[in-house]
Amino acid sequence: MTTIKPRLWHSIRQPVSEWVRRRGTVEKLAAEYGYTVRILNDGQHWEFRRGVAMIEWWPSTGTTRLNQSFDLSRMHTLDGLRSALKQFA
């Protein structure tokens, strides 16, 4: 019999409330790449700023934009968010 390994929280889609609860983890990740974090609408909209670059993220839909125009791929997990922050750092 094989056991099923539980998936790590950062690799699966989370509700907005979970993102707000783990705000410190997200802020620490953002700081590693030089971003500051601003959370709006009770966690529905997140802004990551670094100099003139701004990444906006809506965790409920996964929508992500760079500088209010360039749509990035949908990101629903912390791993996806980490990739975007790293890409534009």
Secondary structure, DSSP 4 states (H G I P E B T S, - for coil): -PPPPPPPGGGS---HHHHHHTHHHHHHHHHHTT-EEEEEGGGTEEEEEETTEEEEEETTTTEEEETTTEE-----SHHHHHHHHHHT-
